[in-house]
Amino acid sequence: MSLPSFGQGMFGLTSGSGSDNKTLSYGFFLAAHTNRYQIKYSDAFMDPNNTSSAGVQGIYAQNSPGFSLGFIGILRFHDQVQLLFTPKVGFYEYKTEVRYFGSVDPALVNTDGNTGGNTKSSQVLTSEATMVELPLLFKYRSQRFNNTRMYFIGGASYNFRTKAQDEADIEDLVTTGQDYSLEMGMGFEIYFKYFKFAPEIRFSHGLNNAYRRENTIPEIADAISSIKRKSITLYLNFQ
């Protein structure tokens, strides 16, 4: 009597074809991410003779957790090459710490940029956003070994915020609601008896300058020249 292989014992016997041989197949995913702004200071903020943001010591983006969910549409070109469309809804929170010289109240900063004290204080600006994201991705898979495959994935995504811009304009640090991003990641496909499970890690980098200076609070409005969105996401794909 022969013993089952390790892959068969763990995951059960798997069809040699299944969804792998279909031109079109589908799935869904759950995901958890950590995200942040990539902030670039303006030339005016770096100029020691400029007093428009004299009370601000620095502006620092913080990492924040979130989650998302969506669907997977797969177009098979070859056993190892696929095109994926993975629309999703993501729930994001962006946090930005503003550190001041002296009092956190910018009204207490003198016109010459001095505060009369050496203490430092700060405040955290928070923005919540629900984003609809429409990634189009190419996926390259290794050849199947028993019940597993490794793969690399990459492409681009169009993203838009469900919150109206008028509502976003009342926040302290204001960003636009539309963006394009580059996405790249890697993962493993694990074959179970009736489905495939694919854990994946993916990096996303926004391409657009999302900063809206005209509606941002005055004490930091001139300190920033660019804001881009970045995230690292762990996907749990089911196909």
N, C-alpha and C positions, 0 to 999 in steps of 0.2 A: 504494500500500500504506500503510495507516494504522498509526501507532505506538501501542502500548498506553499507557494512562494511567499516571501514576506509581503510583497505588494498585494497579492491576492488575499492574504490573511487579514491585512489591514483594511482594505477597501472593497473586497468582494470582486468576483469576476466581472469584467467590463467588456461591453461590446467592442469589437474591433472597428466599428464604423461610428454609429451614433451621430451626434451633432457635428463631429469633426469632418464628415463627408458631405454635409449639407451646404448648399450655396448660401443660404440665409438661415441664421439661427438667432436665438434671443436669450436674454437673461436679465438679471437685476443685481444691484449691489447696495451695500451699506458702507459708509465711510466715516472716518474720524480724521480731523485735520488740526494742525496748528498753523496759524496765519499771523502775518504782521505787515506793516507798511515798510517800504524801503524809502527813507526820507533823505533828500539831498538839500543841504543848506544853500541859501542864496548868496551871491557875491556881496550883497549889502550887509548881510548878517556877519560875514567874515571880515568886513571892513571895520577896524576899531574906531574910525571917525564917524560912523553912522550911528545915530541915536534912536532910530525908529523901533528897534527891539533891544534897547540898552539894558532893560531889566531882566532879559532872558539869558540864562547861563547856557542852556542846551535843550534840545528836543530829542527824545529817545523813543523809538518804537518798541513796544513790548509784544511778546508772543501771547496769543490767546487761543484757547481750544474751540472747536466747533464740530458740527457733523453735517452729513449730507446723505442723500439717497437718490437713486435713479435707475434707469433701464439701460440695457445693452442691446444694440443691434449689430450683428456681425455679418459682413460680406466676405466670403472665402474666395481668394484668388488662387491659393495653392495650399497644400497641407501645412506649410510653415509661414505663409503670409496672409494676413487678414486686414480688412479695413473695418474700424469700429466707429459707431456713432453712439455716444453715451450721454444723452441729456440727463441733467440732474438739477435738483434744488439744494442749495447749500445755505447753511445758517452760520453767519460770521459775526464776530465781535472784534473790532479793532481798538486797541488801547495805545495811547501815546502819552508819555510822561513829559511834562514841561517843567524844567527846573529854573528857578529864579534866583537872582541875587537879592537877599533880604526878603521882604514881605512878598507873599504870593499875590497880593493885590497890586497890579501894575500902576494903579493911581498913586501909590506911595513912592514910586520911583521918581527921583528928581529929574529935571530936564537935562542935567549934565550926565545922567546915567548912573549916579551914585544913589545908594539907599541909606547910607549912614550907619550900616551895620554889617557884620561879617557872617551872620547866620544865613543858611540856605534853606529854601522851602520849595515845594513842588505841588503840582496837581496833575491828575490823570484824566485825560480827555477820552471819552468812550463813544464809539459809534457802532451801532448794530445794523446789520444788513442781511436781507434775504436775497440771494443771487440765483438767477437761472443761468445755467452754464451749458453750452452746446459744443462739447469737444468732438473733433474729428481726428482719429488717431490711426496710425499704422502699427501693426503688431507683428513682430517676427518671433517665431517659436522654434525651439530646438526640436530635433526629432524625439519622438516619444520613447521614454525608457521605462519599461514596465508600466506603472500607472502615474507617471509624472512627466512634466515638461517644464523647462525654464523658458521665459520669454522677456523680450524688451519691447517697450511701447513708447511712441512719441508722436507729437502732432501739435495742433493749435486749437484754441477754443475762443468762441465769442461769448461774452458774459454781460448780463445786464441786471441791474438792481430793481427789485419790485417796488421799492419806495420811490415816490415822486421826488423830483429834484427840489421842488418848493419845500417839501418836508425836510429834506437833507440840508437845505440852506440855513436852517435855524440852529444847526449844531455848531459847536465851537471850532472844530476842524472839519472843513467841508471838502468832499470829493465828488467827482462826477459818477454817474451811475452806469456807464458803459465802458467796457474794456475788452482788449484782446490779450491772450496769454499764450506762451509756449509751454508745452507739457512734455515731461520725459520721465520714464520710470521703468521698473522691472518687477517680475513676479514669478510665481510658480503655479502651474495647473496641476491639480491633484484629482485623479479620476476615482469617483465612487461608483457604486453599482448603477445608480439611476441619474446621476448628475455630476458635474465638475465643480470643484471649489478652487478659487484662485485668489490667494492673498497677494496683494500688490502694494508697493510703495511708489508714489509719484510726486514729482516736484513741479510746481507751477510758478511761472514768473510773468507778471503783467508787463505789457509793452507800452501802454499809454501812460502819459502823465495825467494822473487823476486829480491833481490839486486844483482847487478853486480858491484863488487868493481873495477875490472880491467879497466873499461871504464869510471868510474865516475871521476869528476875533482879532482885533487890531494889534495886540501886543506880539503876536507871532506871525501875522500875515506876511510881513516882509522878510521873515527869517527863513522861509521855505521856498525853494524853486521847483521841486519835483517830489511827487509821491507815486510810488508804484506798489502794487499788491503782490505779495509772495505767500506761498503756502507749501506745506509738506503734508501729504494725505496718505493714510493707510486705507486701502480698499479691500473689502471682502466681497468678491464676485461669485455669483452662483449662475451656472449655465446648464 
